[in-house]
């Protein structure tokens, strides 16, 4: 489509050259009707993901702590989640601080 060609040209000029097999990821807080990338790509290439909440977020935090070899009780993980919110990047940052501190 013309929109994809325009985006490809923009990326090549302003960001980095795109090659076959490259993947573009757009992170947005919410999808609004009329959001431009939705117009640029065929629907089969668009994937939306819900934010993690409650138990899924706690499970994600557990896994992240395990990957960093941090032993941390669930109630402490829950406090971290309450303090920084549901943003996995912020949670990962707090766990990284714990990892570096130990």
C-alpha angles and dihedrals in degrees: 000000000000092000092056091049090052092049092046091051092047092050092048092052101038112021115021137307112281117222131193109284095026116136126215117206122194116198115201133162092232139355112246125193108265096024102160103236088055087062094045101056133052111256092246089068097050119094124180124196129197120230115259113256138188112326095013090053092048090049090051091050091049090053092047091051090049091051089054091046092241118149105211130159119241093243090059091048089051090052091051090050091049091048099049101024130231096312107123091204091058092046091049089050092054091048089049089055090053090048092051092045096054 
